[in-house]
Each structure stands twice: as structure tokens, then as C-alpha cells.
């Protein structure tokens, strides 16, 4: 974990002050909820590393049970707050999240962009009395922040401010007086903010992805379409795919093998056991040189069809594009807005590769990674980038495999 003595970190055009729990871009303060700030801080303190959803939940909510869907909402909110730099937070399908920015931990006062809090010569101050609390102004702008204290590992990154009991009471009294003077304006502004942002919050859907049924005899489609669809859906801030590890744990509770084919019926049972909302399953079949691609979403509780998509595909080369269109329609039917679809809808061929064979190798490498077989995964990643030298996520997989094999060179 990257730690700074003064709790100040810089990345891209942002400055994160863990001590004051502030995020700023230049002179602009960026408003975050307390937990959203803690999620961002944990990612910033662990740059370049894949942070699993389970790890993040334990770090930010150590004493509470929180659904993964809540974490996905905070990630979505952080991406909106980062604006054009939203890509700094990368979703690693089936695993978690990674902070892709270059983070600089400011270790000395000389590195601060604002004056540091230095010692105060109490004797030089007029009318100074023993026990008085003095505040040194360090910025021209003022912020009022109401939020809870950090917990878990994040607390290590926040330097503690120690005050005597009497001093703390005086500070609290002054805060209450100031808050009372501003209460009318704050309540009015707060009411407008809540109405605007939370009157109609987005409904997050927890989805279990069943294995694609390959009715062709072409092994290229084995696991490949599942991998492509997973990457497609992971872009959505309103869908939360049940992680592979959670699916395996649920299958073990059901006394099933973790490598068992996840049929629509089995996926629905996994869905019900995890209180998810929908099961998504698809199939591909061929008729001569053409293909029929289907994708269906059904409710877990009642099996009711929520969305369905079918398309005739003229050639094998057009299948990934058809899968993009299918995923788009399903996301729309599940309630995602047109604005969100327009913003978070990178085509599979751009997000990964246009080569089905390279994508199949990547999918197999991911499975080897899950089985803790980095050397086997490495060979598959290498083969994938040989087929498509622009396959960026396969290069990323190679880097992870080399790291796990302790081959830093």
C-alpha cells in the first residue's frame, strides 16, 4: 500500500488529501460522499494492482455487510466525478477494479502545493490565553465537510490530529454555532441537491450470466462468447454481474463441481441463492454459412422473460458486432438509460480484439489464471497477441502472468 506521511497524493490533474478527506482538481473542490471518498482512497493507495470486490468491501466496510451492487454504484459515482479522467478506474471483468493512474505520494512539506501547518508562536499572538486553540489559514477558499471517520486500513493513511478534551469541546461548540448560523441556507441547498440527485436513483440489477450454449461444432465459440458478453456488460454502471468466485462458492454449497456447465436452470438457482434479479443466457446455432444468435434475460424469482434478442448473422466475422447489439438491447430492457448506453458502450472489437480466435485464447488464459496456472495462461496470452498485436488486455494478462511467475525482467 502506497502511504504518504502527510496524507497527500497526486494523480493526473487531481490532488487527494486523505487527512482532510478532500479531492480537488486545481482550485476546484470535488464533492464526494464519505464512502465514495474511501473507495477512491483505497484504489489510489493501491495503484496498478487489481483490487478484488471482496477486498474492497472488507477495507471500506469492515464491520458491515454490504452488497457488491452498492460498491458498483460508488464506482459509477466516482467515474462521474472524475469526468474525462473516468478511465483511471478500470473494471477487470470477473475480478474487481484497478487504478490506472500514476500516483505520487507527497512525503515532505516542500512538495506541498499549499503552505504547510507550521509551529505557531503563541507568545507572539495578541491576547493569547492558556488552552486557546489557534487555526492557521492555509488556503483562501473555505470548505465545510460533514462526514464520518475512516475505518479499516484506510485509517492508516490519515494522520491523526490530537487535541485536549477541553479544546475538543470548544471546537465542537464553535462548530455548532457556525452550523446554526448557516442551517437555513444549507437545508435549502441540501433539499435541492437531494431532489436533483436522489429522487429517482438508478436501479442496479444483479445478474447471473449462464454459459453460452454452442449448438455449432465450431470450438471457437466455446467460452469465447461468454467472455465477450461479460466484458460488454461490465461496462454498465447499472448492472452487477455475480463474480465467478461467488458462482463457484454457490455451486460448492449446492454440492456441484465448480467447473460444471452453468445451464440456464442451474444459473437461476444460483441467482435465487444470491438474491440476484435476473439470469442472462444465450445461444448460437448455424444454418449453412449463417448463424442465429439469441440472448435472453429472465427474472430469478418467477422465470418471467424480461428481455429477448434474436438476430441472423451472415458470417462468422460479424458475430461480435451482433453480440454488441444484443447486449445493448438487454441493457436497455433492464432499465439502463440512453445517456448511459451512449457513454459506456465501447464495442467488443475495440475493447478487446476483432479476432474470435485471439479472444478464445484469452478466455482460456483467464480460466488458467483462475486455476492459479500462470505459466499455462502466459502461453495463451502470447499466442493471442501474436494473432492480434493490438490486443491490449492480452498484454495486460501477460504482465500479470510474468509478475505471478516472479519474472520481473
Residue pairs with C-beta under 8 A, 6 or more apart in sequence:
1 45
1 46
1 153
1 156
1 157
2 9
2 44
2 45
2 46
2 47
2 103
2 105
3 45
3 105
3 156
3 157
4 18
4 105
4 106
4 107
4 157
5 107
5 108
5 159
6 19
6 106
6 107
6 109
6 112
6 116
6 159
7 17
7 18
7 19
7 20
7 157
7 158
7 159
8 15
8 16
8 17
8 18
8 19
8 105
8 106
8 111
8 112
9 15
9 16
9 18
9 44
9 45
9 103
9 104
9 105
9 106
10 16
10 103
10 104
10 106
11 44
11 47
11 88
11 99
11 101
11 102
11 103
11 104
12 85
12 88
12 101
12 102
13 25
13 26
13 85
14 23
14 24
14 25
14 30
14 82
14 85
15 23
15 24
15 25
15 113
16 22
16 23
16 40
16 41
16 44
17 23
17 24
18 41
18 150
18 154
18 157
18 158
19 158
19 159
19 161
20 145
21 34
21 37
21 145
21 147
21 150
21 158
22 29
22 143
22 145
23 29
23 30
23 32
23 37
23 40
23 81
24 30
27 141
29 141
29 143
30 81
31 81
32 40
32 77
32 78
32 81
33 74
33 77
33 147
34 147
34 148
35 60
35 61
35 74
36 74
36 77
36 78
36 81
37 147
38 60
38 150
38 154
39 56
39 60
39 71
39 74
39 75
39 78
40 78
41 150
41 154
41 157
42 51
42 56
42 59
42 60
42 153
42 154
43 51
43 89
43 97
43 98
43 99
44 99
44 101
44 103
45 103
45 154
45 157
46 99
47 99
47 100
47 101
47 102
47 103
48 98
48 99
48 100
49 98
49 99
50 92
50 95
50 96
50 97
50 98
50 400
51 96
51 97
51 98
51 99
52 95
52 96
53 68
53 71
53 96
53 97
53 243
54 96
54 245
55 96
56 71
56 96
56 97
57 66
57 68
57 71
58 152
59 152
59 153
59 154
60 151
60 152
60 154
62 151
62 152
63 151
67 206
68 206
68 240
68 243
69 204
69 206
69 240
72 204
72 237
72 240
73 202
73 204
73 237
75 89
75 91
75 97
75 237
76 202
76 237
76 238
78 89
79 86
79 89
79 237
80 86
82 88
82 89
85 101
87 100
88 99
88 100
88 101
89 97
89 98
89 99
89 100
90 97
90 98
90 99
90 100
91 97
91 234
91 235
92 98
93 227
93 230
93 231
93 234
93 241
94 230
94 241
94 243
94 244
94 366
95 243
106 112
109 116
114 138
114 139
115 138
116 138
117 136
117 138
118 136
120 134
120 136
122 128
122 132
122 134
125 134
128 134
131 164
131 166
131 167
133 163
133 167
133 170
133 171
144 182
149 155
150 157
150 158
163 171
179 186
202 237
202 238
202 335
202 337
203 238
203 335
204 238
204 239
204 240
205 238
205 239
205 240
205 277
205 278
205 334
205 335
206 240
206 242
206 274
206 275
206 276
206 277
206 278
207 233
207 239
207 240
207 241
207 242
207 276
207 277
207 278
207 279
207 280
207 297
207 334
208 241
208 242
208 247
208 262
208 267
208 268
208 270
208 271
208 274
208 276
208 278
208 279
208 280
208 300
209 226
209 229
209 230
209 233
209 241
209 242
209 262
209 267
209 280
209 281
210 262
210 263
210 264
210 266
210 267
210 279
210 280
210 281
210 282
211 223
211 226
211 261
211 262
211 263
211 267
211 281
212 221
212 223
212 225
212 226
212 229
212 281
212 282
212 283
212 284
213 281
213 282
213 283
213 284
214 221
214 222
214 225
214 283
214 284
215 283
215 284
215 285
215 286
216 284
216 285
216 286
216 291
218 286
218 316
219 360
220 316
220 356
220 357
220 360
221 284
221 356
221 360
222 360
223 360
223 363
223 364
223 367
224 356
224 359
224 360
224 363
225 282
225 284
225 319
225 323
226 363
227 359
227 362
227 363
227 366
228 320
228 323
228 348
228 352
228 359
229 280
229 282
229 295
229 323
229 327
230 241
231 348
231 351
231 352
232 323
232 324
232 327
232 348
232 351
233 239
233 241
233 280
233 327
233 331
234 241
235 344
235 345
235 346
235 351
236 331
236 336
236 340
236 344
237 340
237 344
238 331
238 334
238 335
238 336
238 340
239 331
239 334
239 336
242 270
242 271
242 274
242 276
244 370
246 274
247 262
247 270
248 258
250 270
250 273
250 274
251 257
251 258
251 260
251 270
252 258
253 273
254 269
254 270
254 273
256 266
260 266
262 270
263 281
264 279
264 281
264 298
267 279
267 281
268 279
268 298
268 300
268 303
271 277
271 278
271 279
271 300
272 300
272 301
276 300
277 299
277 300
278 297
278 298
278 299
278 300
278 306
278 334
279 297
279 298
279 300
280 295
280 296
280 297
280 330
281 295
281 296
281 298
282 293
282 294
282 295
282 296
282 326
283 293
283 294
284 291
284 292
284 293
284 294
284 319
285 291
285 292
286 292
289 314
289 315
290 312
290 313
290 314
290 315
291 312
291 313
291 316
291 319
292 310
292 311
292 312
292 313
293 309
293 310
293 311
293 313
293 319
293 322
293 323
293 326
294 308
294 309
294 310
295 307
295 308
295 309
295 310
295 323
295 326
295 327
295 329
295 330
296 305
296 307
296 308
296 309
297 305
297 306
297 307
297 308
297 330
297 333
297 334
298 304
298 305
298 306
299 306
306 333
306 334
307 329
307 330
307 333
307 334
309 325
309 326
309 329
309 330
311 322
311 325
311 326
313 319
313 322
316 356
319 356
320 347
320 348
320 349
320 354
320 356
320 359
321 347
321 348
321 349
323 348
324 345
324 347
324 348
328 341
328 345
331 341
332 338
332 341
351 393
352 359
352 362
352 391
352 393
353 359
353 362
353 384
353 387
353 388
353 390
353 391
353 394
354 388
355 387
355 388
355 391
357 387
358 384
358 385
358 387
358 388
358 391
358 394
359 384
361 380
361 381
361 383
361 384
361 387
361 394
362 380
362 381
362 384
362 391
362 393
362 394
362 397
364 380
365 376
365 377
365 378
365 380
365 381
365 384
365 394
365 397
365 401
366 377
366 397
368 374
368 376
368 377
368 380
369 377
369 397
369 400
369 401
374 400
374 401
374 404
374 405
375 401
375 405
377 397
377 401
378 398
378 401
378 402
378 405
381 394
381 395
381 397
381 398
381 401
382 398
384 391
384 394
385 391
385 394
385 395
385 398
388 394
402 408
